[in-house]
Amino acid sequence: MAVVWRTDKGEKIYKTPTGQPLTKSARKLADEFDRILSRKMKKVIRELRKEGFFRMKPSLSKYYQLGRSLQFVKDLKLRSKCDPDLENIWRAFYDYAPKLAPRRLPRSQARTVGKRNFFLMCYRLGQLSEETAFTIGSWSNWESIYMVFVGNPQSWKDWERILRWILTKSEFGGRIGRDKLRETLKPVRRIIGKKSKVRRDTTVLTEKELHVLLDSAAKIDDQAVAQS
């Protein structure tokens, strides 16, 4: 299993999962996968250009459009052999399509390779329905919500139900209020996010049980604020 990255000089780097050696067969598959992704992204860029992507200002709708275009990744047959966990592929998109990102390749390892990679964030956003995505309101709101799920990978298995609860609790005057969202995410982060002492799998809970868990956490936070 390997994915091709490139240096500033265009030299190839074969990235394998941590600790795994690069075999001759893995190198061959990585090169083939590299060619496929390069062709795919050229097509994506052409289509986005026709849709006016490059004339749009940075916004949630712009990056949702990009995220929808990236959904082809999960269906690529060769990906299961080169990057089955969608771990290393996102760094490569800075090589294929740097102009799609709002800035050049970040120096931060977490933002280029890790879960805060811009293309990965767009990909996850693109998995939402258009109605749900635009309910979120802004890219900064999505970043805040996304980071809660990143804190506990298990939560991605149940992201639709959890997100519905978050948006319902954060709505204010028909839209998602920034301050309201910030307060809503605190108990979610404590219960299922990075700060959670237990890595919960909420998929085993019924809808009612999930709401009880999240509502009770929110109530505790409200009481703590009232007492402070």
C-alpha positions in Angstrom: 0.0 0.0 0.0 1.5 3.3 -1.0 0.5 6.8 -2.3 2.7 9.1 -4.3 3.6 12.6 -2.9 5.9 15.1 -4.5 8.6 17.4 -3.2 8.9 21.1 -4.2 11.2 19.9 -7.0 8.6 17.4 -8.3 10.5 14.4 -7.0 8.3 11.4 -6.0 7.9 10.2 -2.5 6.2 6.9 -1.9 4.2 7.2 1.3 3.1 3.9 3.0 1.2 3.4 6.3 3.5 3.8 9.3 6.0 1.1 9.6 5.3 -0.7 6.3 8.1 -1.1 3.8 7.7 -0.1 0.2 7.6 -3.2 -2.0 8.1 -3.4 -5.7 4.4 -4.2 -6.3 3.3 -1.4 -4.0 5.4 1.1 -5.9 3.9 -0.1 -9.2 0.3 0.3 -7.9 1.1 3.7 -6.4 2.4 4.9 -9.8 -0.8 3.7 -11.5 -2.9 5.2 -8.8 -1.0 8.5 -9.2 -1.8 8.6 -12.9 -5.5 7.9 -12.3 -5.8 10.6 -9.7 -3.9 13.1 -11.8 -6.4 12.5 -14.7 -9.4 12.6 -12.4 -8.3 15.9 -10.9 -7.7 17.5 -14.2 -11.3 16.6 -15.1 -12.5 18.0 -11.8 -10.7 21.3 -12.4 -12.2 21.6 -15.9 -15.7 21.0 -14.5 -15.3 23.4 -11.6 -13.9 26.1 -13.9 -17.0 25.8 -16.1 -19.2 26.1 -13.0 -17.4 29.3 -12.0 -15.5 27.9 -9.0 -12.5 30.1 -9.5 -14.5 33.3 -9.6 -16.2 32.5 -6.3 -15.1 34.1 -3.1 -14.0 31.8 -0.2 -17.3 30.5 1.3 -19.0 27.4 2.5 -20.9 27.0 -0.8 -17.6 27.2 -2.8 -16.0 24.5 -0.7 -19.1 22.4 -0.7 -19.0 22.5 -4.4 -15.4 21.2 -4.3 -16.4 18.6 -1.7 -19.1 17.2 -4.0 -16.5 16.9 -6.8 -14.2 14.9 -4.6 -16.7 12.2 -3.8 -15.3 10.1 -6.7 -12.4 9.2 -4.4 -14.4 6.6 -2.3 -15.4 4.7 -5.4 -11.9 4.3 -7.0 -11.2 0.5 -7.1 -7.4 1.0 -6.8 -7.7 3.1 -3.7 -8.6 0.1 -1.6 -5.1 -1.3 -2.4 -3.2 1.9 -2.1 -4.9 3.9 0.7 -7.9 1.9 2.1 -8.3 4.2 5.2 -8.1 7.4 3.2 -5.1 8.3 5.3 -2.4 9.6 2.9 -4.3 10.5 -0.3 -5.3 14.0 0.8 -1.7 15.4 1.0 -1.4 14.4 -2.7 -4.1 16.7 -3.8 -1.8 19.7 -3.1 0.3 18.2 -5.9 -2.5 17.6 -8.3 -4.6 20.7 -7.7 -2.9 23.4 -5.5 -5.1 26.2 -7.0 -8.2 24.6 -5.5 -7.0 25.2 -2.0 -7.3 28.7 -0.4 -3.6 28.8 0.3 -0.4 27.0 -0.6 0.7 23.7 1.0 0.7 24.5 4.7 3.8 23.9 6.8 1.7 22.2 9.6 1.9 18.4 9.4 -1.7 18.2 10.8 -3.0 20.4 8.0 -1.2 18.7 5.2 -1.2 15.0 6.2 -3.5 14.8 9.2 -7.2 15.1 9.8 -7.2 18.9 9.3 -6.2 18.7 5.7 -8.3 21.1 3.6 -9.3 18.6 0.9 -10.4 16.1 3.5 -12.5 18.7 5.2 -14.2 19.6 1.9 -14.7 15.9 1.1 -16.5 15.4 4.5 -18.6 18.5 3.8 -19.5 17.2 0.4 -21.0 14.1 2.0 -23.8 16.2 3.5 -27.0 17.0 1.7 -27.1 20.5 0.2 -29.8 21.5 2.6 -27.8 20.4 5.6 -24.6 21.9 4.4 -26.1 25.3 3.8 -27.9 25.2 7.2 -24.4 25.2 8.8 -24.0 28.7 7.4 -20.3 29.3 7.1 -17.0 27.5 6.6 -15.8 28.5 10.1 -18.9 26.9 11.6 -18.1 23.7 9.6 -14.5 23.8 10.8 -15.8 23.9 14.4 -18.2 21.0 13.9 -15.7 19.0 11.9 -13.1 19.2 14.7 -15.5 17.6 17.2 -15.8 14.6 14.9 -12.1 14.4 14.3 -11.6 14.2 18.1 -13.3 10.8 18.1 -13.1 8.9 14.7 -15.9 6.6 16.1 -18.3 9.5 15.8 -18.1 9.5 12.0 -20.1 6.3 12.0 -23.0 8.2 13.5 -22.3 11.7 12.2 -25.7 12.3 10.6 -27.7 11.9 13.8 -25.2 13.8 15.9 -25.0 16.6 13.4 -28.8 16.9 13.3 -28.8 17.4 17.1 -26.0 20.0 16.9 -27.8 22.0 14.2 -31.2 21.8 16.0 -29.7 23.1 19.2 -27.6 25.8 17.5 -30.4 27.3 15.5 -31.2 30.9 16.4 -33.7 33.0 14.3 -33.7 30.5 11.5 -29.9 30.3 11.1 -27.0 28.8 13.0 -25.7 31.4 15.4 -21.9 31.4 15.9 -22.1 31.8 19.7 -24.9 29.4 20.0 -23.0 26.8 18.0 -19.9 27.3 20.2 -22.0 26.6 23.4 -23.7 23.6 21.8 -20.4 22.0 20.8 -18.9 22.1 24.4 -21.0 19.2 25.8 -20.6 17.3 22.5 -16.9 17.6 22.7 -16.9 16.5 26.3 -19.1 13.5 25.6 -17.8 12.2 22.3 -15.0 14.5 21.3 -11.3 14.7 22.0 -11.9 15.6 25.7 -14.1 12.6 26.2 -12.6 10.0 28.6 -14.5 7.3 26.8 -14.4 6.6 23.1 -18.2 6.0 22.7 -19.8 4.2 19.8 -23.1 6.0 19.7 -24.4 3.8 16.9 -25.5 1.3 19.5 -27.9 3.9 21.0 -31.5 4.5 19.8 -32.4 8.0 18.7 -34.0 8.7 22.1 -31.0 7.4 24.0 -28.6 9.5 21.9 -30.7 12.6 22.6 -30.8 11.8 26.3 -27.0 11.5 26.4 -26.4 14.8 24.5 -29.2 16.7 26.3 -28.0 15.6 29.7 -24.5 16.8 28.9 -25.8 20.1 27.7 -27.9 20.5 30.8 -24.8 19.9 33.0 -22.9 22.6 31.1 -25.9 25.0 31.5 -25.9 24.4 35.2 -22.2 25.0 35.5 -22.5 28.3 33.7 -25.4 29.4 36.0 -23.4 28.6 39.1 -20.2 30.4 37.9 
